[in-house]
């Protein structure tokens, strides 16, 4: 993926819209809308990343250094990880229970 894209799927509390708003060399930005909530995250620079967990009662995002492993499934949550790869790529992983 080299341009913005929107993906819709069912989450624990209903419909979820994941919009990747910017993609570039060592960069990815995204917005997640679920129910009446919204979360944003992104990564800029090698080895950086954000993880957003979407649950029925809300969501939370944590950003910082990114490991090389994909997120693990969590009970009753969809987990989204956006990170930069070792070869200047932007990576997006969506993991459901």
C-alpha positions as MATLAB code, in Angstrom:
seq = 'XXXXXXXXXXXXXXXXXXXXXXXXXXXXXXXXXXXXXXXXXXXXXXXXXXXXXXXXXXXXXXXXXXXXXXXXXXXXXXXXXXXXXXXXXXXXXXXXX';
ca = [
       0.000    0.000    0.000;
       1.457    3.336   -0.985;
      -1.534    5.622   -0.623;
      -4.278    6.287    1.965;
      -6.920    3.579    2.340;
      -9.991    2.900    4.500;
     -10.900   -0.559    5.810;
     -14.176   -1.417    7.545;
     -14.723   -4.462    9.747;
     -16.713   -5.686   12.743;
     -15.146   -5.164   16.156;
     -16.269   -6.192   19.639;
     -18.709   -3.251   19.904;
     -19.872   -3.064   16.284;
     -18.587   -1.454   13.106;
     -14.984   -0.194   13.006;
     -13.448    2.109   10.400;
      -9.657    2.071   10.090;
      -8.322    4.878    7.885;
      -4.645    4.878    6.973;
      -4.197    8.590    6.314;
      -0.511    8.755    5.400;
       2.051    6.231    4.214;
       5.661    6.888    3.295;
       9.222    5.816    3.861;
       9.452    4.989    7.581;
       6.053    6.598    8.195;
       2.435    5.524    8.743;
      -0.477    7.466   10.293;
      -3.969    6.126   11.022;
      -7.337    6.916   12.598;
      -9.732    4.343   14.066;
     -13.433    5.061   14.599;
     -15.577    2.660   16.605;
     -18.992    3.416   18.088;
     -18.804    7.006   19.253;
     -15.033    6.905   19.909;
     -11.945    7.680   17.901;
      -8.253    6.866   18.307;
      -5.250    8.047   16.312;
      -1.748    6.676   16.043;
       1.268    6.622   13.840;
       4.934    5.948   13.470;
       7.692    8.080   12.033;
      11.306    6.975   12.007;
      12.864    3.537   11.951;
      11.766    1.158   14.709;
       8.784    3.225   15.888;
       5.158    2.150   16.215;
       1.736    2.376   17.841;
      -0.680   -0.272   19.085;
      -4.417    0.406   19.404;
      -6.685   -2.071   21.222;
     -10.402   -1.752   20.423;
     -12.825   -3.176   22.965;
     -16.599   -3.014   23.341;
     -16.326   -0.265   25.967;
     -13.630    1.854   24.255;
     -10.126    1.860   22.869;
      -6.607    2.791   23.882;
      -3.409    3.584   22.018;
       0.215    3.231   23.076;
       3.140    4.506   20.979;
       6.920    4.194   21.194;
       9.625    1.797   20.130;
       8.277   -1.124   18.116;
       9.412   -4.688   18.504;
       9.757   -7.088   15.599;
       6.840   -9.273   16.693;
       3.229   -8.947   15.676;
       0.660   -8.228   18.377;
      -0.926  -11.192   20.115;
      -4.679  -11.782   20.014;
      -6.501  -10.465   23.084;
      -9.864  -11.732   24.353;
     -12.745   -9.500   23.233;
     -10.454   -6.998   21.462;
      -9.178   -6.143   18.007;
      -5.531   -5.064   18.103;
      -4.042   -2.788   15.436;
      -0.280   -2.315   15.184;
       1.279    0.267   12.881;
       5.069    0.326   12.753;
       8.056    1.001   10.566;
      10.120   -1.877    9.244;
      13.874   -2.347    8.983;
      13.835   -1.664    5.240;
      12.100    1.785    5.475;
       8.626    0.265    4.999;
       5.421    0.961    6.901;
       3.697   -2.113    8.381;
       0.078   -2.537    9.497;
      -1.192   -5.595   11.367;
      -4.808   -6.162   12.488;
      -5.355   -9.066   14.904;
      -8.782  -10.255   16.075;
      -9.560  -12.723   18.886;
];
